[in-house]
Amino acid sequence: MDTVMTASTEPTDKRSLRRAFVASLSGTTLEYYDFAAYSVAAATLFGKLFFPSGDSLAGTMAAFSTYAVGYLARPLGGFIFGRLGDKLGRKQVLVFTLLLTGIATFLIGVLPTHAAIGGWAAVLLVALRFAQGVGVGGEWGGAVLLSSEFGDPKKRGFWASAAQIGPPAGNLLANGVIALLAAVMTTAAFESWGWRIAFLLSGVLVLFGLWLRMKLEETPVFKKIAEQGEKPKAPLKEVFTREPRALIAGILIRICPDVLYSLFTVFVLTYMTSELGMSRSQGLTAVMIGSAFQLFLMPAAGALSDRVSRRKLYAIGTIAAGIWPFLFFPLAGTKSYLAIAVGMVVALAIHALLYGPQAAMITEQFSERLRYTGSSLAYTLAGVVGGAVAPLIFTALLDAYDSWLAVALYVLVTAIVTGIGVALSRRAPEDEPVVTSAETVEVAR
């Protein structure tokens, strides 16, 4: 391994810690509400509204392509905001990312469709989706550090999980809002204008998130780095030249959980409606049930990783992720809603076992002074080869082979890749000698 973690600062007061936990959780919830609202709409609506075609498959693929744009934009957010987070501080950057994502989502809510402005509708949708991705790409690393750098290093798995709860909470909120709108409206009204309400709500939610973040202080870790004059001048360059193994491990660790999440929160909606002939509301409800369980399972998994080896726990979750699709799809084939709902709860529970400790596992790969940049790059670059292309690949595989087996095999391959990442990852810092300097220490392999 090329680097050793630096000594962490002492835990701060409980009031600041609680504020940081809530701000991290609420901020990522709001940003992933925005992201999830688009994901649901892409799977169920945007094909016909923004990419009309006589071929339903082509429309769905086009909608999923803009879904992928949000992931492809994340590395840019990681590059820009990760660098700024290590140079300017966590708090200031997180205000920028929240504003960017929230404004982009609000504008999607007022965007004219193809019927009104033709091809420009798709162009503008892609541009706003790109802006969403840039904001989310810069958000995750800072949100993780916001809670974990205020907390006790020995409980990093639990405190860092605050940011991890955001995606299922945002997904639950977005699915709930869209399901409610679809239930109280006629299909024609919902597809005409009702879906816009879910995006317009983002404006109100962003104001709440900004209020929380503006009340926070900078994290103790960054304060210490700034006081000692050890802020990096070129954090991007240092991550690539001094901590490449940490970056590679962080990227590989992310891939399978991203693919698994895309399968059971995005593609499964299309599969249930097009292949199984079930209603949109049934699919949304199943995703909501699984996401509700994740709200509790993720912090529990994070806390468990503080007590047992994080690497072993992650390895167990990765094995389960590779196996479960081979069991889920036969369950789904029964067309029993109960069986499908249980299958999705199990799938998202497996995802929680990985995603709960993931934030701590990735951030502790990097030294403190490069932690925002390194973790943001690992998170966002993994998204490009993981979650970004997963719905497209799932759709293409199902169309080409007309069998769920190809989809399950793809997930298995990504599980093997993530297993390699776990093998490359470093041990938790409490298992290693304490280093007193805040500078990166080069260690011979």
Secondary structure as UniProt FT lines:
FT   HELIX           14..44
FT   HELIX           46..50
FT   HELIX           56..72
FT   HELIX           74..87
FT   HELIX           90..108
FT   TURN            109..110
FT   HELIX           114..117
FT   TURN            118..119
FT   HELIX           120..148
FT   TURN            149..150
FT   HELIX           153..155
FT   HELIX           156..184
FT   HELIX           187..189
FT   HELIX           190..194
FT   HELIX           195..214
FT   HELIX           220..227
FT   TURN            228..229
FT   HELIX           235..242
FT   HELIX           244..262
FT   HELIX           263..267
FT   HELIX           268..270
FT   HELIX           271..275
FT   HELIX           280..307
FT   HELIX           310..333
FT   TURN            334..335
FT   HELIX           337..363
FT   TURN            364..365
FT   HELIX           368..370
FT   HELIX           371..385
FT   TURN            386..389
FT   HELIX           390..401
FT   HELIX           404..424
FT   HELIX           429..431
//
